[in-house]
Amino acid sequence: MNEVKILWADDEIDLLRPHVMFLEQKGYRVTTVNNGADAVDRVDDEYFDIVFLDENMPGLSGLETLAKIKQSDSTLPVVMITKSEEESIMEEAIGSKISDYLIKPVNPHQILLSLKKNLDEKRIRSEKTTSGYQQQFREIGMKLMDRLDFHEWTELYKKLVFWGQELQSSHDDAMAEIFINQKSEANNQFSRFVRQNYLQWLNIKEDAPMMSHTVFREGVLPFVKEESSSVLVLVIDNLRFDQWKAIKPRITEYYRVESEDVFCSILPTATHYARNALFAGMMPSEIEKRFPDLWLNEEDEGGKNMHEEAFLEANLRRLGYGEKWSYHKITNLNAGKRLSETFHSLANNGLNVVVYNFVDMLSHARTEMEVIKELADNDAAYRSITQSWFDHSPLFEIVRKASELGHRMVILTDHGTIRVETPVKVVGDRNTNTNLRYKAGRNLNYNAKEVFEVKNPSKAFLPRMNVSTSYVFAQQDGYFVYPNNYNHFVNFYRNTYQHGGISMEEMLIPLVTLQPK
């Protein structure tokens, strides 16, 4: 252990000699002073790892000393020691960002515990996290050998999300590599599971999970109907389950999580298909048949998510919802600010639906902008930048105002996204769509072992642009690349975030219901 330097300020420091000797025997280096002014001077003159500070000293008080120390070094841990248990003193000390609070008389083991907590906490947590994942590694591996149903897959994915977040702060590169490999194997098995079951879910409906086209009917509207107050439904585009976990701590400052479920995005896991299905309560080919003037196919010009409100209106009418409701799509910062400023005007609606586009723009910007690639270099960074955005976004203000108005809330998304690594060759004509995770067209040429192929679109309830249209979906971390100019596109798109295909990240997406605190 590197020598840890402690500064201990107490006007009765001589009475604490046994404590000081105990710490020195443990390998700590302790510097003592008997007043606040000397403590501030010593902090200015030399480096310390931590300060123990008596609250009740003559001259410069403990709280005054604390303020000056924090002005000198805001990151220096300070442990306040006091005889008083007055709530006002505790609150003032905590508000000044102390690291710990001890009540006299203290014993040496209390001091040692505080040191461990404040100086060794990261190392101890890292070791515990690594040890915990090592124990779970075998259990998860054994699970992957079983024939899992959809519920079991969601539980396994939640475990992987948990360990991904835990391991990101452990700085154990070897264990992180083991986790990445296990998650890759899980995605491989999940892709096989989807290939075997997806068409059956849609056609036979046996053991079908809640999906994009059924989530409003099965997961959202029952919650809305049972509430006496207004409900805010937030559709945050492209929000993976781990990104929900990243913003959850801020949301739970104002809301209590009632349920935290996972539903299944339809294929393609792309906005054009999955979000339209979500609002319409229908699969894409059914939307095309029911709304021929509103649905646009791949080769059609124009925005393909321009009629979500009309789809939702028809869906709500079909499901028997007759209360007053509103729909808002936020695609830029100013629109978000305007909705935040006027949100109180929606208080009397039974249902308010807000689509918030940011995460999808982030994934596209990461592909196209070098600076975003550097900021979101891996999943941990991708979560972090999502969290940072949310903390400073109008959406967070909307959540806060909704809580103040007593609105219940549902958070869900249209699909997730995955960081792609493995190029998959495909050949198509010039009318084939450009998405890297799925292709729709005629005369597609590919290696059938590398994709999930749907040669008859009607079985997947997907539009058929012509008699020979077929769909193919990339799996795990694959992305489609044309053979011409192959190396350029392989290098340009590798390690970018894409959606449209089959992976846990894209298909197993959050559905969260919340009550205001």
Buried (B, 14 or more C-beta within 10 A) or exposed (E): EEEBBBBBBBBEBEEBEEBBEBBEEEEBEBBBBBBBBBBBBBBEEEEBBBBBBBBBBEEBBBBBBBBBBBEEBEEBBBBBBBEEEEEEBBEBBEEBEBBBBBBEEBEBEBBBEBBEBBBEEEEEEBEEBBEBBEEBBEEBEEBBEEEBEBEEBBEBBBBBBBBBBBBBEBEBEEBBEBBBEBBEBBBBBBBEBBBEBBBEBBEEEEEBBBBBBBBBBBBBBEBBBEBEEBBBBBBBBBBBBBBBBBBBEBBEEBBEBEEBBBBBBBBBBBBBBBBBBBBBBBBBBBBBEEBEEBBBBBEEEEEBBEBBBBBBBBBBEEBEBEEEBEBBBBBEEEBBBBBBEEBEEBBEBBBBBBBBBBBBBBBBBBBEEEEBBEBBEEBBBBBBBBBEBBEEBBBBBBBBBBBEBEBBBBBBBBBBBBBBEBBBBBBBEEBBBEBBBBBBBBEBEBEEEBBBBBEEBEEBBBBBBEEEBBBBBBBBBBBBBEEEEEEEBBEEBBBBBBBBBBBBBBBBBBBBBBBBE
